[in-house]
Amino acid sequence: MLFLISDDLNTRIGCYGDPLVQTPNIDRLAARGVLFENAACQYPLCGPSRNSMLCGLYPDTTGIHGNAQIFRDSIPERWSLPQAFRLDGYFAGRIGKMYHYNVPKSVGTNGHDDPASWELELNPAGCDRLIEEPDIFTLRKNAFGGTLSWYASPRPDAAHTDGMLADDASWVLERCAQRNDRPFFLAVGFYRPHTPYVAPKEYFDLYHLEDMPLFDNVEEDNADVPEAALLSRKKEQEQLTDDLRRQAVQAYYASTTFMDAQVGKVLDTLKRTGLDKNTIVVFTSDHGYFLGEKGLWQKQALFDKVAGVPLIIAEPGRTAGAVATAPVGLVDLYPTLTEWCGVPTQELMQGQSLVPMLRDPSATGRGYSMSMVVRNDRQAKQRYYGYSIRTQRYRLTLWDDGKRGTELYDHQNDPDEFTNLAHGDRKSDPEIAQVIRDLTQKLETERTKGMPASGKRTEYKVGNWNPMLRIDD
């Protein structure tokens, strides 16, 4: 099992139909596997998403709604996905970021990792962390990971953290190939394109500023959107000049293509060692990402561009070059991979197995995915929750059970989510009203399923940086 994950990568990649972003290596992986067209994270923030994915449980059950936390503090008896493989006799190794890391501060460390998940942990740190930070342009002084920041580096791939990750992964795979008496679960967590967008200059040169897309008419677009849906915006990211916006998009694209090149190195090693003949490969991201759409940047929103993720699963001799269109979630990976490999698990599993879709990509599965995010009303000193359900055609989002707003988007006719059908007089249309009722019922069913047996959210620590969780400062 080779599990590859990117950080903050949306679906702006070649195999998902983007005409600009160059990702030839991810594309060739998709050509020999199944691409899940409508995959979603369960919480569009690194820590909650990764803990949910690696536990096979929704965030309300893991108790992780912010960064700088690990599920062992809330559900210590849970086996993580790699731990389940490890308990079944697999060698389990991690290179780079799998659980939450403060980027770039935690690069080169174990971050907020789970030692029980691994036998081997490698934490390289390259020039982007150790040398180049003083050269990085940032919108907020002395801040890199939490805002927009970038740098076109003069140093080669191998000097960067992600380049070192690829080399380390190749080193481990070569040794796995030398002993075929024990299967492996190798997780490789790339840091790009998470901010700061640092990559060798040659990748920046692939993208001309005048070609970078800009998203205008934001006020008109957001006129029918509840305020709660837009609270991920940051002050320094408002009113950016066109030039800065183009530079930010260029840097994100450059970082994406740089990361893709490192994926290619790992896949090349897999083939060179012969491991490609019997290794399942997974590629995904922890959540999507805004690049100026709706006037927003980065994450913590429940629109498709942020909740949606790339997901590709490839196994030798199985379905190749296929597309599964049914909605799925990262929470589904745990039951999928353990079933596929015959690995025993604990009884509680909140995701669905995607094995039927891997055998027949036209299978419909559960028919929807669910994502959530926490918001903070500082004036009222209370938190509230946004939950979103995505079917193949619609996305319904309820803020504070609808008291702070409802959104409904028809992806068949409005794939970019410009028109909120739950706004104003639109929602009184009988067909729209029925869709809202049906999806609200499905959402409530999945929310209940996503809770612990007690019916109450797992307690979590609030001693972390996530401002959406703070009500007392």
C-alpha positions as CSV (number, residue, x, y, z in Angstrom):
1,M,0.0,0.0,0.0
2,L,1.4,3.4,-1.1
3,F,-0.6,6.3,0.3
4,L,0.3,9.7,-1.2
5,I,-1.3,12.8,0.1
6,S,-0.9,16.4,-0.9
7,D,-1.5,19.4,1.4
8,D,-4.2,22.0,0.4
9,L,-4.6,20.6,-3.1
10,N,-7.9,21.3,-4.9
11,T,-9.1,19.6,-8.0
12,R,-7.3,22.1,-10.3
13,I,-5.2,19.3,-11.9
14,G,-5.1,17.9,-15.4
15,C,-7.0,14.7,-14.9
16,Y,-9.9,16.6,-13.3
17,G,-10.1,18.8,-16.4
18,D,-8.1,21.9,-15.6
19,P,-6.7,23.3,-18.8
20,L,-3.8,25.2,-17.2
21,V,-2.3,23.2,-14.4
22,Q,0.3,20.7,-15.4
23,T,0.2,17.5,-13.4
24,P,1.4,14.7,-15.8
25,N,2.4,12.3,-13.0
26,I,-0.9,12.4,-11.1
27,D,-2.6,12.2,-14.5
28,R,-0.8,9.0,-15.4
29,L,-1.7,7.5,-12.0
30,A,-5.4,8.3,-12.9
31,A,-4.9,6.6,-16.2
32,R,-4.2,3.3,-14.5
33,G,-6.8,3.6,-11.7
34,V,-10.2,4.9,-10.7
35,L,-10.7,8.7,-10.4
36,F,-13.4,9.7,-8.0
37,E,-15.0,12.8,-9.6
38,N,-17.0,13.9,-6.6
39,A,-14.8,13.2,-3.5
40,A,-15.0,15.4,-0.5
41,C,-13.2,15.9,2.8
42,Q,-15.3,15.8,6.0
43,Y,-13.9,19.1,7.4
44,P,-12.0,21.6,5.2
45,L,-9.1,22.2,7.6
46,C,-5.9,20.1,7.9
47,G,-6.1,18.6,11.4
48,P,-9.8,17.7,11.5
49,S,-9.8,16.3,8.0
50,R,-6.7,14.1,8.5
51,N,-7.8,12.8,11.8
52,S,-11.2,11.9,10.4
53,M,-9.7,10.2,7.3
54,L,-7.2,8.2,9.3
55,C,-9.7,7.1,11.9
56,G,-12.6,6.4,9.5
57,L,-14.8,8.5,11.7
58,Y,-16.6,11.9,11.3
59,P,-15.1,14.9,13.2
60,D,-18.0,14.9,15.7
61,T,-16.8,11.5,16.8
62,T,-13.1,12.1,16.7
63,G,-13.6,15.3,18.7
64,I,-11.2,17.1,16.5
65,H,-12.6,20.4,15.1
66,G,-9.3,22.3,15.1
67,N,-5.6,22.0,14.4
68,A,-2.8,21.2,16.9
69,Q,-4.8,18.1,18.1
70,I,-4.5,14.4,17.8
71,F,-7.3,11.8,18.2
72,R,-5.4,10.0,21.0
73,D,-6.5,12.8,23.3
74,S,-10.2,12.2,22.6
75,I,-10.6,8.6,21.5
76,P,-7.4,6.9,22.6
77,E,-8.5,3.3,22.0
78,R,-9.1,3.9,18.3
79,W,-6.9,2.2,15.8
80,S,-5.7,4.5,13.1
81,L,-5.7,3.3,9.5
82,P,-2.0,2.6,9.4
83,Q,-2.1,1.1,12.8
84,A,-4.7,-1.4,11.6
85,F,-2.3,-2.5,8.9
86,R,0.6,-2.6,11.3
87,L,-1.4,-4.8,13.7
88,D,-2.0,-7.1,10.8
89,G,1.7,-7.6,10.2
90,Y,2.4,-4.8,7.7
91,F,5.5,-2.6,7.9
92,A,4.0,0.9,8.4
93,G,6.1,3.9,7.7
94,R,5.5,7.7,7.3
95,I,7.5,10.3,5.4
96,G,6.4,13.9,5.9
97,K,2.9,15.1,6.9
98,M,0.1,12.7,7.6
99,Y,-1.5,14.1,10.7
100,H,-1.5,17.9,11.4
101,Y,1.7,19.9,11.2
102,N,2.0,23.7,11.6
103,V,3.5,24.6,8.2
104,P,6.2,25.7,7.9
105,K,7.1,25.7,11.6
106,S,6.7,22.0,12.2
107,V,8.5,20.9,9.0
108,G,11.4,18.6,10.0
109,T,9.6,17.4,13.2
110,N,6.9,14.9,14.1
111,G,4.3,17.6,14.3
112,H,1.1,16.5,15.9
113,D,1.7,12.9,14.9
114,D,0.6,9.5,16.3
115,P,3.6,7.3,17.2
116,A,1.4,4.2,17.5
117,S,0.6,4.4,13.7
118,W,4.2,3.9,12.5
119,E,7.4,1.8,12.8
120,L,9.3,4.3,10.8
121,E,9.0,8.1,10.8
122,L,11.1,10.3,8.5
123,N,10.9,14.1,8.8
124,P,13.1,15.9,6.2
125,A,13.5,19.6,6.1
126,G,14.8,21.4,3.1
127,C,15.9,24.8,2.0
128,D,12.3,26.1,2.0
129,R,12.3,25.7,5.8
130,L,15.9,26.1,6.8
131,I,17.2,28.8,4.4
132,E,14.7,30.6,2.3
133,E,12.1,31.9,4.8
134,P,13.6,35.4,5.0
135,D,13.1,35.7,1.2
136,I,9.4,34.7,1.2
137,F,6.9,37.4,0.2
138,T,3.9,37.4,2.6
139,L,0.7,39.4,3.0
140,R,1.2,39.4,6.8
141,K,4.5,40.1,8.4
142,N,6.2,37.0,9.9
143,A,3.3,34.8,8.8
144,F,3.6,32.2,6.1
145,G,1.3,29.2,6.5
146,G,-1.8,31.1,7.6
147,T,-1.9,33.6,4.8
148,L,-0.8,34.0,1.2
149,S,2.9,33.8,0.8
150,W,5.3,32.6,-2.0
151,Y,8.8,32.5,-3.3
152,A,10.4,31.3,-6.6
153,S,13.5,29.5,-5.4
154,P,16.8,29.3,-7.2
155,R,17.5,25.9,-5.7
156,P,16.8,22.5,-7.3
157,D,14.0,20.0,-6.5
158,A,16.2,17.8,-4.3
159,A,17.1,20.7,-2.0
160,H,13.4,21.3,-1.1
161,T,11.5,19.4,1.6
162,D,9.1,17.7,-0.9
163,G,12.1,16.7,-3.1
164,M,13.7,15.2,0.0
165,L,10.4,13.4,0.7
166,A,10.5,11.8,-2.7
167,D,14.1,10.7,-2.3
168,D,13.3,9.2,1.2
169,A,10.3,7.4,-0.2
170,S,12.4,5.9,-3.0
171,W,14.9,4.8,-0.4
172,V,12.2,3.0,1.7
173,L,10.6,1.4,-1.4
174,E,13.9,0.0,-2.6
175,R,14.3,-1.7,0.8
176,C,10.7,-2.9,0.8
177,A,11.4,-4.5,-2.6
178,Q,14.4,-6.4,-1.2
179,R,12.3,-8.3,1.3
180,N,9.0,-9.7,0.0
181,D,8.2,-11.6,3.2
182,R,6.3,-8.7,4.7
183,P,3.8,-6.3,3.1
184,F,4.1,-2.5,3.6
185,F,1.9,0.5,4.2
186,L,4.0,3.5,3.2
187,A,2.5,7.0,3.7
188,V,4.1,9.9,2.0
189,G,2.8,13.4,2.9
190,F,3.8,16.2,0.6
191,Y,3.7,19.8,2.0
192,R,3.0,21.6,-1.3
193,P,0.9,23.4,-2.4
194,H,0.3,24.6,1.2
195,T,1.5,28.1,1.9
196,P,4.2,29.3,1.7
197,Y,4.0,28.5,-2.0
198,V,7.8,27.8,-2.4
199,A,9.0,25.9,-5.4
200,P,12.0,26.1,-7.8
201,K,11.7,29.0,-10.2
202,E,11.5,26.7,-13.2
203,Y,7.9,25.7,-12.1
204,F,6.9,29.4,-11.8
205,D,8.2,29.9,-15.4
206,L,5.6,27.4,-16.6
207,Y,2.8,29.8,-15.8
208,H,2.5,33.3,-17.3
209,L,0.9,35.9,-15.1
210,E,-1.4,37.2,-17.8
211,D,-2.9,33.7,-18.1
212,M,-3.8,33.4,-14.4
213,P,-7.5,33.4,-13.8
214,L,-9.1,36.2,-11.8
215,F,-12.6,36.0,-10.2
216,D,-14.5,39.2,-10.3
217,N,-18.1,40.3,-9.7
218,V,-17.7,39.0,-6.1
219,E,-20.4,41.2,-4.6
220,E,-22.9,40.1,-7.1
221,D,-22.0,36.5,-6.7
222,N,-22.3,36.6,-2.9
223,A,-25.5,38.6,-2.7
224,D,-27.5,35.4,-2.1
225,V,-25.0,33.8,0.2
226,P,-25.4,33.7,4.0
227,E,-22.8,35.6,6.0
228,A,-21.8,32.4,7.8
229,A,-20.7,30.9,4.6
230,L,-18.1,33.7,4.0
231,L,-16.5,33.9,7.5
232,S,-13.3,32.2,6.4
233,R,-12.2,35.5,4.7
234,K,-9.1,37.2,6.1
235,K,-8.6,41.0,6.3
236,E,-5.3,41.1,4.5
237,Q,-6.7,39.0,1.6
238,E,-9.5,41.5,0.8
239,Q,-9.0,44.1,-1.9
240,L,-5.9,42.5,-3.4
241,T,-4.6,44.1,-6.6
242,D,-5.0,42.1,-9.8
243,D,-1.2,41.7,-9.9
244,L,-1.0,40.2,-6.4
245,R,-3.9,37.9,-7.2
246,R,-2.2,36.7,-10.4
247,Q,1.0,36.2,-8.5
248,A,-0.7,34.1,-5.8
249,V,-2.4,31.9,-8.3
250,Q,0.8,31.5,-10.3
251,A,2.7,30.4,-7.1
252,Y,-0.1,27.9,-6.2
253,Y,0.0,26.4,-9.7
254,A,3.8,26.3,-9.6
255,S,3.8,24.5,-6.2
256,T,1.2,22.1,-7.5
257,T,3.4,21.1,-10.5
258,F,6.5,20.9,-8.3
259,M,4.6,18.5,-6.0
260,D,3.4,16.5,-9.0
261,A,7.1,16.1,-10.1
262,Q,7.9,14.5,-6.7
263,V,4.9,12.2,-7.0
264,G,6.4,11.1,-10.4
265,K,9.8,10.3,-8.7
266,V,8.0,8.0,-6.2
267,L,5.9,6.3,-8.9
268,D,9.0,5.8,-11.0
269,T,10.7,4.0,-8.1
270,L,7.7,1.9,-7.6
271,K,7.9,0.8,-11.3
272,R,11.7,0.4,-11.3
273,T,11.6,-1.9,-8.3
274,G,8.8,-4.0,-9.7
275,L,6.6,-3.1,-6.7
276,D,4.1,-1.5,-9.1
277,K,2.9,-5.0,-10.0
278,N,1.4,-5.7,-6.6
279,T,1.0,-2.3,-4.8
280,I,-2.2,-0.4,-4.4
281,V,-1.6,3.4,-4.8
282,V,-3.8,6.1,-3.3
283,F,-3.5,9.8,-4.1
284,T,-5.6,12.5,-2.4
285,S,-5.5,15.8,-0.5
286,D,-6.7,16.8,2.9
287,H,-9.2,19.3,1.5
288,G,-9.7,21.7,-1.4
289,Y,-8.8,25.3,-1.7
290,F,-10.1,28.7,-2.8
291,L,-8.0,30.9,-5.1
292,G,-10.2,34.0,-5.0
293,E,-13.6,32.6,-5.9
294,K,-16.3,34.4,-4.0
295,G,-13.6,36.7,-2.7
296,L,-12.1,33.9,-0.6
297,W,-8.7,32.3,-0.3
298,Q,-7.5,29.1,1.3
299,K,-9.9,26.9,3.3
300,Q,-12.6,26.5,6.0
301,A,-15.6,26.9,3.8
302,L,-18.3,24.5,2.6
303,F,-18.3,25.2,-1.1
304,D,-17.3,22.6,-3.6
305,K,-14.0,24.2,-4.4
306,V,-12.9,23.8,-0.8
307,A,-14.8,20.7,0.4
308,G,-13.9,18.8,-2.8
309,V,-10.7,16.8,-3.1
310,P,-8.9,14.8,-5.7
311,L,-9.0,11.1,-5.1
312,I,-7.4,8.3,-7.2
313,I,-7.1,4.7,-6.3
314,A,-5.0,2.4,-8.5
315,E,-4.4,-1.3,-8.2
316,P,-2.5,-3.5,-10.7
317,G,-4.7,-5.6,-12.9
318,R,-7.9,-3.9,-11.9
319,T,-10.1,-1.1,-13.5
320,A,-7.9,1.4,-15.3
321,G,-8.7,4.9,-16.5
322,A,-12.2,4.8,-15.1
323,V,-14.2,7.7,-13.5
324,A,-16.6,7.1,-10.6
325,T,-19.1,9.9,-10.4
326,A,-20.9,9.0,-7.2
327,P,-20.2,11.2,-4.2
328,V,-17.7,9.8,-1.7
329,G,-15.7,11.0,1.3
330,L,-12.2,10.7,2.7
331,V,-13.9,9.0,5.7
332,D,-14.5,6.1,3.2
333,L,-10.9,5.3,2.7
334,Y,-10.4,3.4,6.0
335,P,-13.2,0.8,5.3
336,T,-12.2,0.7,1.7
337,L,-8.5,-0.1,2.1
338,T,-8.9,-2.5,5.0
339,E,-11.6,-4.5,3.1
340,W,-9.5,-4.4,-0.1
341,C,-6.5,-5.9,1.7
342,G,-8.4,-8.1,4.2
343,V,-7.1,-6.2,7.2
344,P,-9.2,-6.6,10.5
345,T,-10.7,-3.4,11.9
346,Q,-12.6,-2.3,15.0
347,E,-16.4,-2.5,14.7
348,L,-17.3,1.2,14.5
349,M,-16.8,2.5,11.0
350,Q,-18.7,5.6,9.8
351,G,-17.6,5.6,6.2
352,Q,-18.7,3.3,3.4
353,S,-16.5,0.9,1.5
354,L,-15.7,2.0,-2.0
355,V,-14.7,-1.5,-3.1
356,P,-17.9,-1.9,-5.1
357,M,-17.0,1.3,-7.0
358,L,-13.4,0.0,-7.6
359,R,-14.9,-3.1,-9.2
360,D,-17.6,-1.2,-11.0
361,P,-17.1,2.6,-11.2
362,S,-20.8,3.1,-12.1
363,A,-21.9,1.8,-8.7
364,T,-23.8,4.5,-6.7
365,G,-22.8,3.7,-3.2
366,R,-24.4,5.7,-0.4
367,G,-25.3,8.5,-2.8
368,Y,-23.9,11.5,-0.9
369,S,-21.1,12.8,1.3
370,M,-21.2,15.1,4.3
371,S,-18.8,17.9,5.3
372,M,-18.8,20.2,8.3
373,V,-17.1,23.3,9.8
374,V,-17.3,25.2,13.1
375,R,-18.1,28.9,13.2
376,N,-17.7,31.2,16.2
377,D,-20.2,33.9,17.2
378,R,-17.9,36.0,19.4
379,Q,-20.6,38.5,20.3
380,A,-23.0,35.8,21.6
381,K,-20.0,33.8,22.9
382,Q,-21.2,30.6,21.3
383,R,-20.1,28.2,18.6
384,Y,-22.4,27.0,15.8
385,Y,-21.9,24.5,13.1
386,G,-22.3,24.3,9.4
387,Y,-23.1,21.0,7.8
388,S,-23.2,20.3,4.1
389,I,-24.5,17.3,2.1
390,R,-23.4,16.7,-1.5
391,T,-25.3,14.4,-3.8
392,Q,-24.4,13.9,-7.5
393,R,-26.6,16.8,-8.4
394,Y,-27.0,19.1,-5.4
395,R,-25.2,20.6,-2.4
396,L,-27.3,21.6,0.6
397,T,-25.6,23.5,3.5
398,L,-27.3,24.4,6.7
399,W,-25.8,27.0,9.1
400,D,-26.8,26.5,12.7
401,D,-29.6,24.2,11.5
402,G,-30.7,26.8,9.0
403,K,-31.1,29.6,11.6
404,R,-28.1,31.4,10.1
405,G,-28.7,30.6,6.5
406,T,-29.3,27.8,4.0
407,E,-27.7,27.2,0.7
408,L,-28.7,24.9,-2.2
409,Y,-26.8,24.6,-5.4
410,D,-27.7,22.6,-8.5
411,H,-24.5,21.2,-9.9
412,Q,-26.2,20.0,-13.0
413,N,-26.9,23.5,-14.1
414,D,-24.6,25.5,-11.8
415,P,-21.3,23.7,-11.2
416,D,-19.6,26.8,-9.9
417,E,-22.3,27.4,-7.2
418,F,-23.2,30.9,-8.4
419,T,-27.0,30.7,-7.6
420,N,-28.3,29.8,-4.1
421,L,-31.6,28.2,-4.8
422,A,-32.5,28.4,-1.1
423,H,-32.4,32.2,-1.1
424,G,-35.5,34.5,-1.2
425,D,-38.4,33.6,-3.4
426,R,-36.5,30.8,-5.1
427,K,-37.0,28.4,-2.2
428,S,-40.8,28.7,-2.5
429,D,-40.7,26.9,-5.8
430,P,-42.4,23.5,-5.0
431,E,-39.6,21.4,-6.7
432,I,-36.9,23.3,-4.9
433,A,-38.8,23.1,-1.6
434,Q,-39.0,19.4,-1.9
435,V,-35.3,19.0,-2.7
436,I,-34.5,21.0,0.4
437,R,-36.8,18.8,2.6
438,D,-35.4,15.6,1.2
439,L,-31.7,16.6,1.6
440,T,-32.3,18.1,5.0
441,Q,-33.7,14.7,6.1
442,K,-30.6,12.9,4.6
443,L,-28.3,15.4,6.2
444,E,-29.9,14.9,9.6
445,T,-29.6,11.1,9.2
446,E,-25.9,11.3,8.4
447,R,-25.3,13.8,11.2
448,T,-26.8,11.4,13.7
449,K,-24.7,8.6,12.2
450,G,-21.6,10.8,12.6
451,M,-22.1,11.2,16.3
452,P,-20.8,8.9,19.0
453,A,-23.4,6.4,20.4
454,S,-24.1,8.8,23.3
455,G,-25.5,11.3,20.8
456,K,-23.2,14.0,22.0
457,R,-20.1,15.3,20.3
458,T,-16.8,13.9,21.6
459,E,-15.1,16.4,23.9
460,Y,-12.2,18.2,22.4
461,K,-9.5,20.5,23.7
462,V,-9.9,24.2,22.7
463,G,-6.3,25.1,23.5
464,N,-5.3,25.5,19.8
465,W,-5.0,28.3,17.3
466,N,-8.2,27.8,15.3
467,P,-10.1,31.1,15.8
468,M,-13.4,29.4,14.8
469,L,-13.3,27.5,18.1
470,R,-12.6,30.5,20.4
471,I,-15.4,32.3,22.1
472,D,-13.7,33.8,25.1
473,D,-11.1,36.2,23.7
